[in-house]
Amino acid sequence: MKWKKAVNITLEGMIGYSIQRVRPRNPVPLLPPRMPGDKMRPPAERDDRLLRAPVFVLAPVRSGSTLLRVLLNSHSWIHAPHETHFRRMTVNLPTDPLQQALAALGHNHSDVEHILWDRMLHRELARSGKRVLVEKTPSNVFAWLRISTCWPDARPVYLQRHPVSIAQSWHEADPEMRPMEEAVRLISQYGKYMDDARRMTPGITLSYEALTERPEEELRRLCAHLGLPWEPEMLQYGRHDHGEFVKGIGDWREKIRTGSVQPGRPLPDAAEVPEELKPMCESWGYL
């Protein structure tokens, strides 16, 4: 239209600007597209994995997994790094020739991601000079099916705590951003996925309450389950280097910084249990 051109010429001459129609932008995908026919599957051969029998602590947030991590990391055979969030790592396979080449090698998209995960965690274990890797990112609870597919010999350690105590602790860490109602919903979801994982892959179960009341007894039991010798030095985790305690990759508050196991908070009364958490409390033996 000639009038638009005339208007823009006038505007550019007067103020240096012109008018243009806003064109909607295509949203940028959050994740790269997957290879066609992708599906998660176990390794084709044993040598496809460098890690052997990795241990995964499956626990909701604010359940004492950082405490368990540093206790285990104090063992001379165990490397338990901070939360790695490894399963969030994806690979981008953007071209047809690349996808064709990987398919010719027998890989699908998930296979390549599994190789990446395995290499990254194995590197951390190799650098530590120890023998057993323990990983404790809480959100692993929601992806246990895929993790156990990636490592068929993976060993779960289930760590539970009174659900109301978990919700209260998570809420108190950031009261404005984490209202109690949201905490209850989140912990309820953790409980459902924890129970699903436990049905899928039975393993040893620890409780935060027992770990803080009888740490030696619980750690002896866990070491025996993992086929490792008990080491008394595990209890004095403050004498060992566990990296920085930083928000986002584990507990960061004062209690974990003391260097020794501290008492847990008193258990909530039955009357304090919200309706939404009652099934979880009953399933976990707290009601």
C-alpha positions in Angstrom: 0.0 0.0 0.0 1.4 3.3 -1.1 0.0 5.3 1.8 2.0 3.1 4.3 5.2 3.8 2.4 4.4 7.5 2.4 3.7 7.6 6.1 6.9 5.7 6.9 9.0 8.0 4.7 7.5 11.0 6.6 8.1 9.4 10.0 11.6 8.5 9.2 12.3 12.0 8.1 10.8 13.5 11.2 11.8 11.2 14.1 14.0 8.5 12.5 11.5 5.6 13.0 9.1 3.7 10.8 6.0 1.5 11.5 6.1 -2.3 10.9 3.6 -5.0 11.5 4.6 -7.3 14.4 5.1 -10.8 13.2 4.6 -13.6 15.8 7.7 -15.5 16.6 7.8 -19.2 16.5 8.5 -20.4 20.1 11.9 -21.9 20.7 11.5 -25.5 21.8 12.6 -26.2 25.3 14.2 -29.5 24.3 15.7 -30.6 20.9 13.6 -32.9 18.9 14.2 -36.6 19.4 15.3 -39.1 16.8 12.4 -40.9 15.2 11.5 -44.2 16.9 13.4 -43.3 20.1 12.7 -45.5 23.1 14.6 -46.1 26.3 16.2 -49.5 26.5 19.0 -51.3 28.5 22.5 -51.4 27.2 23.1 -53.9 24.3 26.3 -55.2 25.9 27.9 -55.1 29.3 30.8 -53.0 28.0 28.4 -50.2 27.1 28.6 -49.1 30.7 31.6 -48.0 32.6 29.9 -47.7 36.0 29.3 -51.0 37.8 26.4 -51.4 40.3 26.0 -47.7 41.0 24.0 -46.8 44.1 21.1 -44.3 44.0 19.6 -42.8 47.1 15.9 -42.4 46.4 14.3 -39.9 48.7 12.0 -36.9 48.7 13.5 -33.5 49.2 14.3 -32.5 52.8 14.5 -36.1 53.9 18.1 -36.2 55.1 19.7 -37.3 51.8 22.6 -34.8 52.2 23.3 -36.2 55.6 23.3 -39.7 54.3 25.5 -38.6 51.4 28.3 -37.1 53.6 28.2 -40.1 55.9 28.7 -42.4 53.0 31.2 -40.1 51.3 33.3 -40.5 54.5 33.8 -44.2 53.7 37.1 -45.0 52.1 35.4 -47.0 49.3 32.4 -44.7 48.5 32.3 -41.5 46.4 29.0 -39.7 47.0 29.2 -36.3 45.2 26.7 -33.5 45.6 23.5 -33.7 43.6 24.5 -33.9 39.9 21.1 -33.7 38.3 22.6 -35.9 35.6 19.3 -37.0 34.1 18.6 -33.4 32.9 21.5 -33.7 30.5 20.2 -34.2 26.9 22.0 -34.5 23.6 21.1 -32.5 20.5 21.2 -34.6 17.2 20.2 -31.8 14.8 21.0 -33.2 11.3 19.7 -36.2 9.3 23.2 -37.4 8.5 24.1 -37.4 12.2 21.0 -39.4 13.1 21.6 -41.8 10.2 25.2 -42.4 11.4 24.1 -43.1 15.0 21.4 -45.4 13.8 24.0 -47.3 11.7 26.0 -47.7 14.8 23.0 -49.2 16.6 22.2 -46.2 18.8 18.9 -44.3 19.3 18.6 -40.9 21.0 18.2 -42.3 24.5 21.2 -44.6 24.1 23.4 -41.7 23.4 22.1 -39.9 26.5 22.7 -42.9 28.6 26.3 -43.1 27.4 26.7 -39.5 28.3 25.3 -40.0 31.8 27.4 -43.1 32.4 30.6 -41.4 31.3 30.0 -38.3 33.4 29.3 -40.2 36.6 32.1 -42.7 35.9 34.5 -39.7 35.5 33.6 -38.4 38.9 34.1 -41.9 40.5 37.5 -42.3 38.7 38.7 -38.9 39.9 37.9 -39.8 43.4 40.0 -43.0 43.4 37.2 -44.9 45.2 35.2 -47.9 44.1 31.5 -47.3 44.6 29.4 -44.3 43.3 26.4 -43.0 45.2 24.1 -40.4 43.6 21.3 -38.7 45.6 19.5 -36.1 43.5 15.9 -36.2 44.9 14.2 -35.9 41.5 15.7 -39.3 40.5 12.6 -40.6 42.3 10.5 -39.5 39.4 12.8 -41.2 36.8 13.7 -44.5 38.4 12.3 -46.5 35.5 14.7 -44.8 33.1 17.7 -44.8 35.5 17.3 -48.5 36.2 17.0 -49.1 32.4 20.2 -47.2 31.9 22.0 -49.2 34.6 20.2 -52.6 35.0 22.6 -53.3 37.9 21.8 -50.1 39.8 21.1 -50.5 43.5 18.4 -48.3 45.1 18.6 -47.2 48.8 15.3 -45.8 49.9 15.4 -43.1 52.5 12.2 -41.9 54.0 11.1 -39.4 56.7 7.8 -38.5 58.3 5.9 -36.8 55.4 4.7 -33.9 57.5 8.3 -33.2 58.7 9.4 -33.2 55.0 6.7 -30.8 54.0 7.4 -28.5 57.0 11.2 -28.5 56.2 10.7 -27.8 52.5 8.2 -25.0 53.3 10.5 -23.4 56.0 13.5 -23.3 53.6 11.6 -20.6 51.6 8.2 -19.7 53.2 7.2 -17.1 50.6 7.9 -19.2 47.5 7.0 -22.5 49.0 3.5 -22.3 50.7 2.6 -25.3 52.9 -0.2 -26.3 50.6 2.3 -26.7 47.7 4.7 -28.6 49.9 2.0 -31.1 50.8 1.1 -31.7 47.1 4.8 -32.1 46.2 5.6 -34.5 49.0 2.5 -36.6 48.2 3.8 -37.0 44.6 7.2 -38.0 45.9 5.5 -40.7 48.1 3.6 -42.2 45.1 6.7 -42.4 43.0 8.8 -43.8 45.8 6.3 -46.5 46.4 6.2 -47.3 42.7 10.0 -47.5 42.6 10.1 -49.8 45.6 7.6 -52.2 44.0 9.7 -52.2 40.8 13.1 -52.6 42.4 13.1 -53.8 46.1 16.0 -52.5 48.1 17.0 -51.5 51.6 14.9 -48.8 53.3 16.3 -46.3 55.9 14.5 -43.7 57.8 15.8 -40.2 58.7 14.5 -40.7 62.2 16.5 -43.9 62.7 19.6 -42.4 61.0 19.7 -39.5 63.4 18.8 -41.5 66.5 21.0 -44.6 65.8 23.5 -43.6 63.1 26.0 -46.4 63.7 23.4 -49.1 63.7 21.8 -47.8 60.5 25.1 -47.3 58.7 26.3 -50.8 59.7 23.1 -52.2 58.2 23.6 -50.2 55.0 27.2 -51.2 54.6 26.3 -54.8 55.1 23.6 -54.5 52.4 26.1 -52.9 50.0 28.8 -55.5 50.7 31.2 -53.0 52.3 33.1 -53.0 55.6 31.8 -50.8 58.3 34.1 -47.8 59.0 33.7 -45.8 62.3 35.1 -42.7 60.6 31.9 -42.4 58.7 30.2 -40.9 61.8 32.7 -37.9 61.9 31.9 -36.7 58.5 33.2 -33.2 59.4 36.7 -34.5 59.2 36.4 -35.2 55.4 36.0 -33.0 52.4 32.5 -33.1 50.8 32.7 -30.0 48.7 30.7 -26.8 49.4 27.2 -27.0 50.9 25.4 -24.9 48.3 21.6 -24.4 47.8 20.4 -26.1 44.7 22.7 -29.2 44.9 22.0 -30.4 48.4 21.3 -29.1 51.9 23.1 -25.9 52.8 21.8 -25.0 56.2 23.6 -24.8 59.6 22.8 -28.3 60.8 24.6 -30.1 58.0 27.7 -27.8 58.5 28.2 -29.0 62.1 30.2 -32.1 60.9 28.3 -34.6 63.0 24.9 -36.2 63.1 22.4 -33.9 64.9 19.0 -34.9 66.4 15.9 -34.6 64.2 12.9 -32.5 65.0 10.1 -34.1 67.1 7.6 -36.2 65.1 4.3 -34.5 64.3 1.1 -35.6 66.1 -1.4 -37.6 64.2 -3.7 -34.6 64.3 -1.2 -32.5 62.4 -1.3 -34.8 59.3 -3.1 -33.3 56.4 -5.7 -35.5 54.7 -3.6 -35.6 51.5 -0.6 -37.1 53.3 -2.4 -39.7 55.4 -2.0 -42.5 52.8 1.7 -41.8 52.6 2.1 -41.7 56.4 0.2 -45.0 56.6 2.2 -46.7 53.8 5.5 -45.6 55.4 4.5 -46.7 58.9 4.1 -43.3 60.5 0.3 -43.7 61.2 
